[in-house]
Amino acid sequence: MHSRSARTLHSVQRKVRTLTEATKDRHLLMALPICLTVIGLFFIFEASSVDAYRTFGDSFYFFKQQAMWMVIGIIAMALIGRMDYRFITKFAGAGLITTLILLILVLIPGIGRDTLGARRRIDLGFMQLQPTELAKLTMTVYLASWLQKKHPGKFLYFLLLLGSVIGLVMIQPDMGTTLILIGIFLGMYTLSGEPFRNLLMIAPFGIATLIALIVTSPYRFQRLMTFMNPMFDPQGISYHVNQIFISLASGGILGRGFSASRQKYQFLPEAHTDSIFAIIGEEFGFVGAVILITLYAVLLLSLYKIAHKAPDKLGYLLAGGVMVLIALQMILNLGGMTALVPLTGVPLPFVSYGGASLVILYSLIGIAVSVGRKSK
């Protein structure tokens, strides 16, 4: 009797401990994006105040816009986090169809907004809708819902879907989002346990296609040349990457100090969006950069733990897909800033300015939180 009571007590204690750990994981997962966004708000204001005042007559314009989207994103995260993720995936098919329609509409003159030769936004008046950002969310949900089940001709359908989505995004064109979406497709396919040899079979075709896209586009080819030789065209296509180097190098170990950046004064392009990490590195140096990267590492670890403890394959794929997406976006941005990969125009998750990206990322975190609520 005593032994049975001891086993029962031990089982209860183990369940309570597991529940407590799961709760901590969810709270940490929700707190880290907020922390990163708050950090981003300070640097968005710093890097954009001069340009904001010159353009809008308000130094706080971009700061206020990002703060508004942060509030909307947090609300979305909280609401989605309270839902059952199984219920969310019931709308996966509708989300896929909507995304494909929007990716086609954005290419139509008069509907899609043409910016610097690219059509990536649909002007709704009160906001700029970016179908590619929505695609990150809907494709993660759809792939998780679809890959959890067995289907005849699964790999052929996978290739058809991959080709359709990537083709529409490349027509815009948007190489950065293309790479992220390819990563989501391949990453989630691998996580689902499907034969990896299938991906190896199409690897040569994928590499050949990538080379063809680079060679046939003068802009992409110049970007590649800049990556291989930053002094290729220092006053032209290489100007951006050289200004990033100057910003990071001048930060040293401890940085110039908060608000002491010089590159933000119209020297560094996209200072409050894609290049915000360079401003952080300039003002807080190597130490500040390491702290920021550590926050991302903890965030990815939290997502990994939730995926690992997910109660079913669907939850595992959803949390794993969110982890893959955020990791890819972070790597492409930081890799571009440090010349480890070519610049692709990918924003730094939760930190760079951008309302659509921010809300989508918070929504994805909400899905992962929903999985965490059901964790074992």
C-alpha positions, 0 to 999 in steps of 0.5 A: 500500500505504501509503495503504491501511494509513493508511486502515485505521489511520484507520478503526480509530482512528475506531471506537475513538474512537466506542466510547470516546465511547459508553462515556462516554455510558453511564457518564455516563447511569448516574452522573447519576441516582445523583448526583441521588438522593444529592442527594435523600437529603440533602434528604429527610432534612432535610425529613422528619425532624420528621414522620418522628419524630412519625409513626414515632419515627425521624427517618431513616425516609423517608431509609432507605426512599428509600436502600433503593429507590435500591439496588433501582433501581440494581440494576434499572438495571444488570441491564436495562442488560446486556440486549438492548433488543430482547429487552425489547420482546418483553414489550411486549404482556404489559406493556400488558395487565398495566398495563391490568388493574392500572389497572382493579383499583386502581379497585375498592373493597377493592383500590385504596387510597383516599387523599384521594378518589383511588385510586392504590395497591394495597396489597401489604403489603410495598409500595404498588403504583402502576399509574400509575408502571408505566404510564410504563415499560410504555407507553414500551416498548410504544409504541416496539415498536409505532410502529417498524412499519407497521400498517393503521389505525395512527392509529385504534388509537393514539387508542383506546389513548391514550383507554383508558389516559388514561381509566383514569388520569383516573378515579382521578383523577391529572391529573399522570400523565395529562399525562405519559402524554399527553406520552409518547404524543404525543412518541413518535408524533412521534419515530416520523415519523408525520404530524404533521397527524394530531395537529393534527386531534385538537388541538381535541378534546383541548383541549375535553376538557381544559377540560371536565375542569377546569370540571367538577372544583371542585378542578381549577378552584380549582387553575387559579384559584390559578395565575392568582392565587396570592392567590385563597385564601391560607389554602386552596387557594393555601396550598401555592403561597404557601409555595413562593414564601416558600421560594424567595424566602427563599433568595435568590442563595446560600441560607440554608445547608445545613439552615437551611430554615425552611419544612420545619418543617411550613409547606411541604406535601409538603416531601420529595416534590413540593415538595423543589425549594423546600427546595433553593432555600431552602437553596442559593438561585438558584445551587443551583437552577441547578446542579440544573437543569444536572444535568438538562440534562446527563442529557437531553443524554446521552439525546438522544445515545444516541437519536441514535446508536441502531442502529435505529428501536426503539432510537431510540424507546426512548431518545427516549421515556425522554428525553421522560418525564424531561423532562416530569416535570421541567418539570411539577414545576419549572414548578409550583414557579415558577408557570409551570404549575399545581401537578400533584403530579408528583415531581421525577425521582430527587430526590423521595421515592417508591420506585415512581417511583424504581425505574421511573425507574432501570429506564427509564435501564437501557433507555436504557443497553441502547440505548447499548451497541449504539450506532453 
